[in-house]
Amino acid sequence: MLAETVRKTIFKMGWDTRCRNADVERIVRPLIDHEATILDAGCGEYGLAAFLAADRIVGVDIVPSNTKGDGFTFVHGSIISLPFAERSFSIAASVDVLEHLPQDIRADAIKQIVRAASKSIIITFPSGEAARAIDEAFNAELVASNQSIPDWLAEHLANQYPTAAAVLAEIEKEAAGIGRAVRTTIHYSENIAIAKYLRWSAARSRYLYLVSNLAAGFLLPVLPRATKENAYRAIVLAEFV
């Protein structure tokens, strides 16, 4: 129990996980009414359930999880074959999943998310060449110092990074395919300068990274927000109209 509490606290407060989920929380909260339900596709162990009312959320991930509590419902499944009927959730979200998928199945994932949502879709991902550049630099530094490459980084670099324009176009295409129109907006997450510093600290010391990650996460509300010009991650919001 104590170990799970510590893991959840680090997940909720550490910069790497807090910034991407807190930004989604900020964007979707105005869309949540008393009846809203949320799908978190590719949720991992906690996902959005650590940031929003967990009893409203159904998380799906290909990696099994024993996480229970706060009303969070976990379903073992794949984002490219979601086990839910059309329009099962008010909001369908996918946080930092697309970049882990091979290029040829990303459209399948987006199609499933569009199909599952009745009102809104929100998809986030490291975006374009700017995100790839700092990940490549981090990878090179780890290789030069004979350190192992984290799975998440290897998966990022194995695939082309998504772009906001491409994801937005795919959402519009899939929505049109089921006779629906969407209103879309693009937001941004994770200031690249902070992401670079955290990778620098991770390449030097596990403990330096842990302290830096928690400190940056704690200071998130007062640190400069990401913009189109300096963001590691894009957030595409689509609302059915």
N, C-alpha and C positions, 0 to 999 in steps of 0.2 A: 504493500500500500504506500509506504513512504517513498519507494523508488518511483512508483507511478506518479506520485504527487510532484516529485522533483522533475521528472521528465516533462510533465505537463506544464510546470512553471517555466522551465527553460524554453519549451516550445512557444508558450504565450508571451514571454518577455524577451527572448533572444531576437536580435535584429533580423537574422535571415528568415525566420518564420513569421515574426511579428509584422514586419513591414508589408509583406505581400498579402497576408490575411487581414490585417487592420485596414489596409487601403480598400480591399473588397468590402469589408464591413461598412466602412464610411460611405461607400457608393450605394450599396444595396439597402442600407437601413431605411432610407426614406421610402423604399418600395415595399416594405414589409408591413402588412396590416395584420389584424388579429387572426386571420385565417390562413396566412401565408405558410407555405411549406417550401423547403429548400433542398435541392439535390446537390451534394458536393461530390462530383465525379473525379475520382483519383484523390481521395481525401487523406490517404496515409493513416497515421495512427489517430490524429485528432482533427486536423483540418479546420474548417470554419466552426466546428462545434466548440472550439476553445474560445471563440470570439463572439458568437451569436448564441441566441437561446437554443441549446442543444436539442431540446425536445421537438423543435421544428425541423431538424435536419436529418436526412438520410444520407449517410456516406457510403460510397462504393469504391472499392479498390481491389486490384488484382492480387495484392499481397494480403493474406488473411490477418485479421487483427482480433485481439481479445478485449479491446477497449469497450468498456460498458460504463454507464454512469451518466448522470445529468440528463437522462432521457435520450441520449444519442443512439441512433440506430445504425448499425454497420451491416452492410450487405457485401458478401464476397462476389465480385463480378468484374467485368471488363468494360472500360469506357467505350469500346467499339461495338459492344453488344449489351447495352443496358437492359436489365431485366424488369422494365417498367412499361406500362402502356403509354400511349401518346398523351401528352399534356397532363402527366401525373403530378407535376410539381409547379408551384407558382413561379419559382425561380430555379433555373438550372445553372450551376456554377462549375467551372473547372479552373483550378488554381495551379499554375506551373506544372502542367501535364504534357501539353502539346510538344514541347521541345524534347521530351523523352521518347516520342513516337517516331518511327520511320516516316519519311515523307509520304509514302504511298498509302498510309492508313489514317493520316490526320483528317482527311475529309470525312472518313467514316465516323471518327470521334465527334466531329462538329455536327454531323447529321444526327447522331444519337442525342446530343445535348439539345439541339433545336427541337427534335421530336418530343423530348421529355418535358419541355417547358410550356406553360400556358400563358405566362405574362412576360417574363424577362429572362435573358441569358447574359452571363458574365464570364468571360474567358481571359485569363492572364497568362503571360509567358515572357521569358527573356526575348528581347526583340531586336532582330537585325544585326548589322555588322558591329555596332557599338558594343552590344552585349557579348558577341562572339570574341571581340578583340580582348576584353579583359579576362574572359575565360581562357583564351589561348595563352595569354601572358601568365596567368596563374598556373596553368598546366606546364608551361615551359620552366617556371621557377621550381615546381615540384620535381620535375625530371632532373633538372640541374643539381638539385640537392639530394637526389636519390630517395625521394619520398614516394609513397604509393599514391596513385591517382584515385580519388574518391569515385564511387560508381556514378554519382549524379553528374560529375564533370565529364567522365568518359562518355556517358549517354548524350549529354549536351553536344559534345564535339563530334560525335558520330553522325550527327544529322545537321541539315541546314536549319538555321534559326528561323522561326516564324517571323513574319512581319505583320504589323497591324492591318495594313491594306489587304494583304492576302487573306487573313482570318476574317476580316469584315466582309470581304467579297464572298467568301465561302458561306458565311452565315446568311447573307442575303440570298444567295443561290438556293440554299437548302430551305429557307423559309418560303421562297417563291414556289419551290417544288411541292409544298403542301398547301399552297394557296393562301399564304400569309405574308404580310408586309411588316417590316421592322423599321424603327427609328434608332439609329446607331450613334454612339459617341465614343471617343477614345480618351482614356485617361492614362496616367503614367505613375510608375512606382519605382522606388529604390534609386536614390541619387547615386550615380556612378562613382563619385568621389568616395563615398562611404563604402560602397561595395569593393572598390580597389583597396582601401585601407584594411578591410576585414580579410581580404585574400592575402595581403601582405603579412598581416599578423598570423594567419593560419599557416603560412609557409615557414614561419620562424619558430612558433611554439604553440602547442595545443592549448597550453594554459593562458598564454597571451591572447589567443583567439577567443577562448571561453570568456575571459574578462571583458575583452573589447566588444564581443557580440552582445553580452548582457548590458554593458554600459550604453552602447548605441541603441539597443532596444528600449532601454529605460528612458533615454533622451529623445526617442522618436517624435513625440509631440512637439518638441521645440526645434528639431533639426530641419534644415531646408527641405521642402518637398521636391520631388522629382518633377521635371518638366519635359517637354518633347525633346529639348536640346541636351538634357543630361540624365536621361532615364535608362536604367538597365532593363526595365520591364514595361510592357504595354498592357493596358487593361481595356478590353473591348466590351462595351455594354450595348446590348440590343434589346429593345422593348417592342413587343408586338403592338401594332396599331390597327 
